[in-house]
């Protein structure tokens, strides 16, 4: 393979400010870990070769050569280190996008993680944030990239000294792929020694399936990696270090996995899976809203795609590889969706992961870590999938109004009071807010435990699931009758003066509430909101409005504590025919604030409170 960039006009381009900042961080803050540049460039080349292999399945123009390789050449006299691959290559536009810009949020997140990370963890941040290419400038004072997109005849050269700008020139490359030429710095001689580079490759990239060959000067070309698929080995032949390195390669994270599942399934169909439950969330997870599993599908060791959705969306935190002999290498996108073989593998894989989670749940501390990281995602399965609902419910953990730490639904049921027929919950934004909610007062007074649901999905799945262990799941915002039954008292009957107050308040708040009534479920608070009969839970209403600002609000019920001094004083005020419109608005706004909502008019609410306090 030869490349040529002569006799073409150069284009000058400026790096984005974010790239300049990133290069400065990578080159200087990670200076003592320079060898990782080779790991990152090899990983990029391997990924590019994987992508070309996949595209070739549907596009003959992208077919790989007979023996695709990653090639490393050392020219010690010229101080050049060249890394070349047979991968998918890049067009001019892709070069500019991939090597000239990066998301602003990525720069800020990288800088923060770099600042907070321990020195021994810092090298892994490069791969984690996808900025590995820029690590080349740790050892090179000039970098050249010559790339030709598979299926095209056009090649382009990218050249930069990492000082604010780069040049683009049309070039010539005999075959598709990418060549990176590093002009090695004067203090980086070790990276011009083949044995040193081979040791780095053995350390970081021995598991890469594509062969890596290395050549220095007149030496013979030799293999630099074992090139075997780690997941094909028995667990007894894999060291913990190899497993951790492979995990980091797959996930781009720098921690250790909470759990590892290596499974060789045999029978009617055969496959091997090497799956990981990560020990952390990627810093880009909140940005990445794609709700799909990215477990990689391989056929006979060859990468096919990471979009086969090998696991359901509610297990998308699982990462790893599935390799099967029972699919053709040229598997089509339609086959990925419809083949019975893949459907059976998905089902078996899901069941095995659930079993692994059940095993993990026996370790309370480790499972607590898992739950805090991925519990909200796992519970999406309660909304999406009836088949595994019972297992997910048993795996789920919740905060409680009476218990320390997290608890389970089976444990809750075992603690239910005599005569209690339902599992009660309160959904909101945080444990702290829910724990002090007036909604709990009546249940606390009766010694009834309430589960505190703090994730967004908790507002939706109880209606879908309906019950657990034959006990209905019920929000306490819709449990007025339940509490009155459990209290066992004679039904509270309003006197004439109280009825007059309720009528007056309803007239003032006619377009804001569906009903005004007294309640016995309040102890210390004067007022509370409740959901209308047959309507959605209050938290669900809030979430629906956040997602759709145009959605009309369902008018809540305003409930008053007839034993509270303020309410008693309002009864007398209404009896005397005095205007209570200000108090009515304050009551409603106070109830909204207690329930995690803003007052209807915050400025007016503050002014009304000041008036009440000062009497002016």
GUBA-346828 format. One record per residue: residue in three letters; x, y, z of N, C-alpha, C in turn. Coordinates in steps of 0.1 Angstrom, whole numbers, plus 5000, padded with zeros to 4 digits. Atoms other than C-alpha are relative to their C-alpha. Example, Ala and Ser with C-alpha at 12.3 -4.5 7.8 and 13.67 -1.06 7.14 Angstrom:
BEGIN
ALA500949885000512349555078500950125000;SER499149895000513749895071499250115008;
//
This chain:
BEGIN
UNK500849885000500050005000500950125000;UNK499349885000501350344991499150125001;UNK500849884999500150694998500850124994;UNK499449895006500851024981499250125002;UNK500749874998499951384989500650114992;UNK499349895008502051574964499050064989;UNK500749945011500751814938498550025002;UNK501449974997497551894956499950135009;UNK500149874993496352224970499649975015;UNK500350014986496352255008498850095004;UNK501049924994493352375028500350025014;UNK499749974986493952545061498750015008;UNK501250004992491452485089500450025015;UNK499749984985491352595126499249905008;UNK500750094991490552355153498950085008;UNK501049934991487452435174500750025013;UNK499449964987488352595207500049885009;UNK500150114991487152275224501149904998;UNK499050105004489652055205501450055005;UNK498749944995492552295214500149975015;UNK500050024985491552265251500249865003;UNK499950144998491251895249501449954998;UNK498650045003494651845233501050055011;UNK499149954989496252065260499849915012;UNK500250094988494651855287500649864998;UNK499550135003495551525271501550005000;UNK498550005001499151615263500750035013;UNK499349954988500051785296499549935013;UNK500550064987497751635323500349855000;UNK499850145000498351275311501549964995;UNK498750025006502051315302500749885005;UNK499250124995503351035325499449874995;UNK500650135004501050775309500050004984;UNK500049985014502150825273499749884992;UNK500150125008502050465262498549974996;UNK501450025004498250475261499650054986;UNK500449955014498350665228499949884990;UNK500050125009499150325211498749925002;UNK501350074997496150155228498950074993;UNK501149925006493850435216500049994985;UNK500050015015495050435180499749864995;UNK500350145005494950055177498549985002;UNK501550024998491350055192499250074989;UNK500749935011490250315166500149924987;UNK499850085013491750105138499249875000;UNK500850124999490149785151498550034998;UNK501449975002486749955153499750034986;UNK500249965014487150095118499949874992;UNK500050125008487949745105498749925003;UNK501350064996484849605124498950064992;UNK501149935007482649875108500149964985;UNK499950035014483949795073499549854998;UNK500550135001483349425079498449995000;UNK501449994999479749505088499450064987;UNK500549935012479149745059500149914987;UNK499850085011480549485035498949894998;UNK501150105001477649255043498950044991;UNK501149955008475249475024500650094988;UNK499449925010477749665002501349944995;UNK498950085005480149464981501250104998;UNK498949905002482249784974500850025013;UNK499349994987483249775011500749875004;UNK499550124996484549425010501550015005;UNK498750004995487649365031501049924992;UNK499050085007490949235016500049865007;UNK500050144996491648865020500549985015;UNK499350014987493848915051500150145006;UNK500049874994492849235069500950005012;UNK499149994989495449355093500150155006;UNK499649874995496549645116501549994999;UNK498550015002500149725106500750125007;UNK499249904993502749905126501450004994;UNK498749995006505950025109500850105008;UNK499149914993508950185126501150044991;UNK498849955007511450405108500850085010;UNK499249944989513950485135500850124995;UNK499149895005516250705114499150124997;UNK500949885003513350925102499150045011;UNK500849984988511750905136498550004997;UNK501450015004508450795121499449875005;UNK500850124996505850555136498750004992;UNK501250015008503150445112499149895004;UNK501050104996499950275121498950004988;UNK500850015012497850155091499049895002;UNK501150104999494549965088499349984987;UNK500950025011492149825063498650035003;UNK501449974995489149975080499250084990;UNK501049935008486250175067500550134994;UNK499549875005488250495062499150115003;UNK500849884998486950845063500050094987;UNK500149905011485751095037500550135005;UNK499549874996486851455038499150065011;UNK500949954989483751555058500249935013;UNK499950084988484251275082501350035007;UNK498849964994487851375088499950135007;UNK500249874993486851725096499249995012;UNK500950024988484151605119500749935011;UNK499450094990486151335137501350065006;UNK498749954995489451515140500150155002;UNK499949854998488551885141499050065010;UNK501049954991485551915164499749905011;UNK500550084990484151775196498950075008;UNK501049934993481051845216500550085012;UNK499549924989481452125241499849935014;UNK500250074987479851915269501049905002;UNK498950104999482451655262501250065006;UNK498849944995485251895269499850035014;UNK500249974986483752015301500049885009;UNK500150134992482951665314501449945001;UNK498750065000486451545304500950075010;UNK499249924991488151835323499649975014;UNK500550024986486051775354500549865005;UNK499550144996486751395355501549995001;UNK498550005000490451455348500450065014;UNK499749934988490551695378499749915012;UNK500450084989488751455401500649865001;UNK499550145001490351125390501349985008;UNK498750044994493150955409501049994989;UNK499050015011496450955390500049864993;UNK500050135007496250575383498849984991;UNK501250015008492750625368500050094988;UNK500149905010493550915345500249944986;UNK499850055013494850705315498749954993;UNK501250065006491450545311499050104996;UNK501049905003489650875308500050034985;UNK499949975015490950915272499049914992;UNK500950095007489150605259498550025004;UNK501349984995486150675281499350124993;UNK500749885006485551015265500250014984;UNK499950005014486350915229500950104994;UNK499149905005489251155225501449944998;UNK498850075001491850895220501050044990;UNK499249965011493151025187501050115005;UNK499149894996494551335204501149965009;UNK498850054992496751125227501249994991;UNK498850015008499051095197500950115002;UNK499149884998500351445204500849995013;UNK499150024988501751315237501449964996;UNK498750055005504551145217500450064987;UNK499749955013504451325184499950154999;UNK500149865002505151685175499350034987;UNK500849985013503351635141499449864997;UNK500850125003500651385131499450024986;UNK500650005014499651295095498949895000;UNK501050105002496451105087499650004985;UNK500450025014495750965052498949905000;UNK501250094999492350805048499250004987;UNK500950025012490250665020498849925004;UNK501250064996486650585026499749884991;UNK500350125008485750225015498850034991;UNK501049985011483750224983500250124992;UNK499749885008485250544970501549994996;UNK498649995005488450634951500750125005;UNK499449874995489150964969500649985014;UNK499350004987491650994997500450145004;UNK499749874995492451285019501149995011;UNK498949994990495451385040499750115010;UNK500249914989495051555074501450025007;UNK498749984993498251715090499950115010;UNK500049894990498651905122501249985010;UNK499050004989501251995148499350025013;UNK500749994987498552025174500050145006;UNK499949864995498852405176499050094995;UNK501049915003495552545167499449984986;UNK500650015014495152445130500549874994;UNK499750125007495352155106499950034985;UNK500249985014495652125068499449874994;UNK500650115007493651915045500450004985;UNK499550015014494951795011499549874994;UNK500450125006493551554986501349924997;UNK498850095000495851244985499749884992;UNK500250125007496250914969500449885010;UNK499850124992495950584988499549884992;UNK500350115009496050244970498749935003;UNK501250084995493350084991499350085011;UNK500749944990490650185015500649985014;UNK499550014987491550245051500750135005;UNK499449884994493550485073501449975004;UNK498650014996497250545078500250135009;UNK499649894991498450755108501550005001;UNK498549994999502050875107500350105011;UNK499649924989503551005139501450044999;UNK498649955000506651225139500450015015;UNK499750024986508051115172500950115006;UNK499349894993509251375197501449955004;UNK498650034997512951385207500149935013;UNK499950074987512151265242499149885001;UNK500850125000510050965231500649894992;UNK499350105007512650735217499549865002;UNK500550134997511150435234498949954991;UNK501150045009508250435210500549984986;UNK499450045013510650375181500749865001;UNK499450134997511650035196498849894999;UNK501150105003509549735183499749925012;UNK500350084988509849535216499250085010;UNK500849924991508549825236498650014995;UNK501449995005505549865213499349875001;UNK500650134999504949495213499549975014;UNK500450014986504849495251498750085003;UNK501149924998502349775250498749934994;UNK501150075007500149585225499549885008;UNK500450124992500249265246499350055013;UNK500649954988499249475276498650044998;UNK501349935002496349665261499149944989;UNK500850045012495249505229500149864996;UNK499850145004495949135230498749934996;UNK501350065002492249055229499450044986;UNK500549955013491649245196500049894990;UNK500150125008490448985171500850024987;UNK499249985012492249145141501549995003;UNK498650014998495849055137500850134999;UNK499249885000498349325145501449964997;UNK498650035004501749305128500950125002;UNK499049894997504849505136501349974992;UNK498850015008507949575115500950125003;UNK499149894998511049775123501249994990;UNK498950015009513549855096500049884991;UNK499950125009514849545079499649875008;UNK500450124993513449315106498849944992;UNK501250075006510849055095498850055007;UNK501349964994507249145101499649885009;UNK500450114991505848955131498750045007;UNK501349974993502548925150500350065013;UNK499849944987502249145180498949985010;UNK501150034991498949015195499649864998;UNK500550145001497448675202498849994990;UNK501150005010494348775183498949905002;UNK501150104997492048525200498850075007;UNK501149944994488548605211499949955015;UNK500050034985488648625249498849925004;UNK501250064996485048515252499949854997;UNK500050145004485848185235500849915010;UNK499250084991488148075263499249965012;UNK500650044987487147885295500450115010;UNK499749904990486948115325501349985007;UNK498850044993489747925341501350044993;UNK498849965008492148035313500150154998;UNK500049855002491248405316500450065014;UNK499649934988493148615342499050115003;UNK500949884996491248885362500550124992;UNK499549895006493549135346499550014985;UNK500450015013492649015311498550044999;UNK501449975000488949035320499750145002;UNK500149854997489249385334500450084988;UNK499649925012491149505303498949994989;UNK501050025010488549355280498750085003;UNK501149924995485749515301500250154996;UNK499849865002487349855298500050034985;UNK500049995015487849805260498650014995;UNK501450005005484149725255499250125005;UNK500949904994482649985279500650144999;UNK499349864999485250275277499850065014;UNK500149954986484850295315501349955006;UNK498750034994487750275339499949945014;UNK500250074987486250095369500149854998;UNK500150155001485849725376498549975000;UNK501450035001482549555367499449955013;UNK500650054988480049475395499849854998;UNK500250145002479449135379500449974985;UNK499650055013480748935349499349874997;UNK500750135004478748665331500749954987;UNK499450075011480748435308499249874999;UNK501050115002478248175294500249944987;UNK499950085013478747905268498749925000;UNK501350075001475147795259500149904989;UNK500050115010474847465242498649935000;UNK501350075002471847265229499550014986;UNK500649985014469447325200500750114992;UNK499249895006471347645193501150035010;UNK498949974992474747755206500550144999;UNK499449875001476248085215500850025013;UNK499249964988478748235239499850155003;UNK500149864996478248555258500950035011;UNK499249944990480548765278499450145003;UNK500749884996478549035296500450055013;UNK499649924988479249295322498950085006;UNK500849904994477249485347501050105005;UNK499049894996479249815350499950045014;UNK499949954986480349955383499850155000;UNK500349855001479550315371499250034988;UNK500749955012477550515347500950094992;UNK499349915009479150675317499650155002;UNK500449864998479351055322499250064989;UNK500849965011477651085288498649945001;UNK501350075000474650865299498850095000;UNK501249925001472251155306499850074987;UNK500149945013473051295272499449904989;UNK500450105010472550965254498649955004;UNK501450044997468750915253499649884992;UNK500450125008468850615229499749885009;UNK500450114991466950345248500149864993;UNK499850125007468550045231501249935006;UNK498850084996470849755241501050024989;UNK498949995009474249795226501049885001;UNK499250124999475549445233500449964986;UNK499450035014477749345203499649864996;UNK500350135006476649055181501249964991;UNK499050065009479448845166499549874994;UNK500350135006479048555142501349934997;UNK498750075002481948305143501250095002;UNK499049914995484048565161500050144993;UNK499949875008483448835135498950095005;UNK501049904996481749155146499050024989;UNK501149975010478349205129499450145003;UNK500749874997476549495147499950015015;UNK500449984986475849645181498650055000;UNK501449955001472249725170499149884998;UNK500950125001470849375172499049995011;UNK500850004988469149465205499949865006;UNK499950134994470249145221499349995013;UNK500750004987468749245254498950114999;UNK501049905001465549445260500550145006;UNK499549864996465849825266500250025015;UNK499949984986465349785303501249935006;UNK498750064996468649585304501150074993;UNK499049945009470549835283501350045007;UNK498849974992473049895311501049894999;UNK499150125002474449545304500850024987;UNK499149995012477449555280500849884998;UNK499250115003479449295263499849944986;UNK500050065013479449045234499249875000;UNK500650135002477348755221500549954987;UNK499450065012478948525196499349874997;UNK500750125003477048255178500549934987;UNK499750075013477647985151498849984992;UNK501250045006474047965142499350114991;UNK500449905010473748265119501050014989;UNK499149985011475248335085500850135002;UNK499249884999478048595083499450114993;UNK500649895008476048795058498650025005;UNK501349984994473048825082499550144997;UNK500649875004470749095070499350075012;UNK500849934990468949365090498749945003;UNK501350064999465649195083500149875008;UNK499850124993467048865096500350035015;UNK499849964986468249045128498750025007;UNK501349974994464649135134499149885001;UNK501050115001462848815124500549865002;UNK499650144999465048505127499749945013;UNK500350074988463848255152501249975009;UNK498750034993467448175162500350125009;UNK499649894993468148525173498950035011;UNK501149994990464748545191500249915012;UNK499750104989465648235211501250045008;UNK498849954993469048375219499750115010;UNK500449894991467548695232499349965012;UNK500850054988465148515254500949935010;UNK499150074991467748285268501050105008;UNK499049914994470148575274499350095011;UNK500849924990467448785292499849925013;UNK500350084988466548495315501349985008;UNK498750034993470248435323500450135007;UNK499649884993470848805331499150025012;UNK500849994988467848805354500549915011;UNK499450104991469248495371501350065007;UNK498849944995472548675375499750125010;UNK500449904991470848975390499449955014;UNK500550064988469048755415501149955009;UNK498850044992472348605425500750125006;UNK499449884995473848955428499350065012;UNK500849944990470949065450500349935014;UNK499650074987472248815477501150085007;UNK498949924994475149055483499450145002;UNK500749884998473349345499500750134996;UNK499249885003476149605496500250024985;UNK499749995014477049525460498750034992;UNK501349985007473349505450499550155002;UNK500449864997472749845467500750094990;UNK499349925010475449995444499449984987;UNK500750025013473849835414498750074999;UNK501449945001470349955423500150154999;UNK499849855001471550315428500450044986;UNK499549975013473150305394498949974989;UNK500850045011470650115373498549965003;UNK501350044996467450045393498950074992;UNK501149935007465450315375499849944986;UNK500050065014466350155341499349865001;UNK500650134999465449805353498550005002;UNK501449994998462049915365499250044988;UNK500849985012461150025330499449874994;UNK500550135004460649655324498649975006;UNK501350014994457649675347498950064991;UNK500949945009456049905322499949944986;UNK499950045014457249745290499749854999;UNK500050155002457149365297499349935011;UNK500750084990454649155315500649875003;UNK499450134998456648835311500949995012;UNK499050004989459348935336499650095011;UNK500349904990457349165358500249945014;UNK499950064986457248925388501450005004;UNK498550004996461048885387500550135003;UNK499549864998461649255383499550065013;UNK500649954988459249335412500849945012;UNK499250064989461249095435501450065000;UNK498649945001464549255423500050145004;UNK500149864998463249605429500250035015;UNK499749954987464249805459499450145002;UNK500649874998462450105475500350065014;UNK499949944986462750355503498649995006;UNK501250034992460150325531499950125010;UNK500349904990458450565555500449955014;UNK499850054987459250335584501449925001;UNK498850084999462450135575501250084995;UNK498849945004466050235572500549944987;UNK499550055012467750195538498949964990;UNK500950055010466150005509499349885005;UNK500850124997463449745512499449944988;UNK500550085011461749485490498449995002;UNK501550024999458049425482499749885008;UNK500450124991458049075498500250045015;UNK499849964986459449235530498950095004;UNK501149914997456849505528498749925004;UNK501250084998454049255525500049925013;UNK499950074987455349065555499850095012;UNK500249914989455049375576498650075000;UNK501349945002451549475565499149995013;UNK500850004988449149565593498749914998;UNK501350085000446049355602498950094994;UNK501049935006443249465580500450084988;UNK499549925012445549635554499949914988;UNK500350085012444549525520500950044988;UNK499349965011446849725497501450045004;UNK498649954999450549815492499950154997;UNK500249855001450650195497501450064996;UNK498849935005453150425479499750144998;UNK500049865003453950785474501150034991;UNK499049985010455750895443500350154999;UNK499549865001457851215440501450004995;UNK498749985006461251355431501149965009;UNK498950044992463351265461499549945013;UNK500350064988463351065493499850115011;UNK500049904990463951375514498750085000;UNK501249935002460951555500498849915004;UNK501150094997458651255503499949975015;UNK500050034986459751175538499350105009;UNK500749904992458351505551498750054994;UNK501349965006455251515529498949995009;UNK501350014992451951595546499249884996;UNK500850115004450551315525500249875009;UNK499750124991452151065550499350015013;UNK500449984986450651215581499049905006;UNK501050094995447551005585500549865000;UNK499550145000449350685575501049985011;UNK499150014989452150755600499249995013;UNK500850014988449550815627499449875003;UNK500650134999448050475620501149895000;UNK498950105000451550305619500049924987;UNK500150075013451050215582501250044992;UNK498849985008454150175561499750054986;UNK500249955014454350365528501349994993;UNK498850015008456850295501500250144993;UNK499749875006458550605487500749984986;UNK499650035014458950595449500650134995;UNK499249885003461650845437500450014986;UNK499650005014462150755400498850044991;UNK501149955009460150905371499149884996;UNK500850125004459050555360499149955010;UNK500850044989457550495394498650064999;UNK501349945001454650715385499149934990;UNK500850075011453650485356499849855002;UNK500150145000454350125363499049945009;UNK501050064991452050065393498649974993;UNK501350025007448950115371500149884990;UNK499950115010450349865345500149875007;UNK499850124992451449605371498749965008;UNK501250024993448349645393500249955014;UNK499950064987449349425422501249915001;UNK498950104997452049215439499549915011;UNK500450094990451348905458498550015004;UNK501449984998447648965453499650125008;UNK500349874993447849305470500150114990;UNK500049895010446849605449501050115004;UNK499149894998449449885445499250135000;UNK500849885000447850215455500750125005;UNK499449874996449050575457499250065012;UNK500849954989448150735490499350134997;UNK500749885004447051045471498649964995;UNK501350055004444150825460499449905010;UNK500350114991443650625492499250065012;UNK500849934989441250855513499149895007;UNK501050104994438650575517500849895008;UNK499250114993441350315526500450045014;UNK499549964987442750525554498850025010;UNK501149994991439350605568499549865005;UNK500450134996438550235568501049945011;UNK499050054991441850155586499950075013;UNK500149934988441250425611498949955009;UNK501050064993438050255621499150095008;UNK500849904992436450575635498750024993;UNK501349965006432950695629500350114990;UNK499749915011432850885597499850155005;UNK500149864996433551255602498950074992;UNK501149935007430551475595500250155002;UNK499849864999431051845588498750075006;UNK501149924995428952095608499650114989;UNK500549905009427052375591501150104996;UNK499049905003429852625595501149954991;UNK499050065008432452395580499549984986;UNK500650015014430152325550500050144994;UNK500049875005429852695546501450044995;UNK498649975005433652735544500449924988;UNK499750085012433952455519499450054988;UNK500749945011431352615497500650134996;UNK499449875003433052955499501349984993;UNK498750035007436452805490499849954986;UNK500250065013435052615461499650114990;UNK500449895008433452935448501250084995;UNK498849925004436753125449500949924991;UNK499050085007438852835435499349914989;UNK500850095008436152705411500749954988;UNK499350055012438452685380501349935003;UNK498750054997441452555399500049865008;UNK500250134993440152255420498749944996;UNK501350085003437551985413499149995012;UNK500850024988436451965449500850055012;UNK499449964987437052105484499349925011;UNK500650094990436551865513500950005012;UNK499250024988437651795548500649855000;UNK499350134999439951495556500549975014;UNK499550054987440951295586501549954999;UNK498650065002444351195571501150105003;UNK499049904996446051515582500150015015;UNK499849984986447551565616500650135004;UNK499449874997449851865616499850114990;UNK500149915011449252025582498650054999;UNK501449955002446252245574499349964987;UNK500650025013445752145538500949904992;UNK499350105008446751885512499349994987;UNK500750035013446051795475499849864999;UNK500350145003444551475464499649994985;UNK500450025014443951325430498549984999;UNK501550025002440451325416499849854998;UNK500450145001438650995417500149954985;UNK499950055014439550785386501050074992;UNK498949935008442251025375501349955003;UNK498750054997445950975374500650055013;UNK499349964988448250995404500650144998;UNK499549865001449551355412501450004994;UNK498650005006453151265404500049974985;UNK500150035015452151115370499550124993;UNK500549885007450251435362501250104999;UNK498949905001453351645370501049964989;UNK499050055010455651425348499450024986;UNK500649985014453151435319500050144996;UNK499949865004453051815321501450044997;UNK498649965003456851835322500449964985;UNK499750055013457051625290499150074989;UNK500949935010454151815273499450125006;UNK500449884994453752175283498650044996;UNK501349965005450552205263498949915007;UNK501050094994448851925283499250075011;UNK500849934990445952065304500149935013;UNK499950054987446152015341498649945005;UNK501250054994443651785358499850075014;UNK500249934988442051985386500049915012;UNK499950084988443051835420498950025010;UNK500949984989440951795451500850075011;UNK499449934988441752035480499449955012;UNK500450064988441551865513500450095012;UNK499749914988441352065547500049915012;UNK499950074986442351945582499050085009;UNK500949924992439252055602500450025014;UNK499549984987441252025634501150105001;UNK498849905000443952275624499550135004;UNK500449874995443752615642499750104988;UNK500249915011444052805609498649974993;UNK501350035007441152615593498850045009;UNK501149964990439052665625499850154999;UNK500149855001439753045622499350044987;UNK500749975012438653045586498549965000;UNK501450034999435452865595499250115007;UNK500649884994434653155618499950124991;UNK500049885009435653415593499049984989;UNK501050025010433453255566498650015006;UNK501249994994430653235591499550145002;UNK500349864998430853605597499950084987;UNK500249945013430653665560501250084995;UNK498849925005434153805556500649944988;UNK499350045012436153785524501149905003;UNK499050094997438353475524500849964987;UNK499450035013439553495487501649995001;UNK498650004998443153575498500549875006;UNK499750124993443253285522499849874991;UNK500350115009441753055496501249974990;UNK498950025009444553125472501349965007;UNK498950054992447153085499499949855003;UNK500250154997445752745509500449924988;UNK499750085012445952625473501550004997;UNK498649995003449452755467500849925011;UNK499350074990450552615501500049854997;UNK500250145003449152275491500949964988;UNK499250035011450952295458501549995003;UNK498650004996454352385474500349875008;UNK499850124992453952095499500149884991;UNK500150115009453351865469501150014989;UNK498949995010456451975450499750094988;UNK500349915011454752225427500350155004;UNK499849864998455352595422498650075003;UNK501349924999452652845434499550044986;UNK500649955013450352955406500750134996;UNK499349875003451853305408501050025012;UNK499149994989455053295430500150135007;UNK499949874994455353665434498850045008;UNK501249974993451753705444499949925013;UNK500050094988452053415468500950065011;UNK499149944990455053575485499350135006;UNK500649884995453153905488498849975009;UNK501150044991450053735503500549955013;UNK499550054987452153555529500550115008;UNK499549884992453853885539498850075006;UNK501149924995450454045542499449925012;UNK500650084989449153755564500950025013;UNK499049994989452353775586500050145007;UNK499949864994452354155591498650065003;UNK501449954998448554205590499850134992;UNK500249885009449054475564499949974986;
//
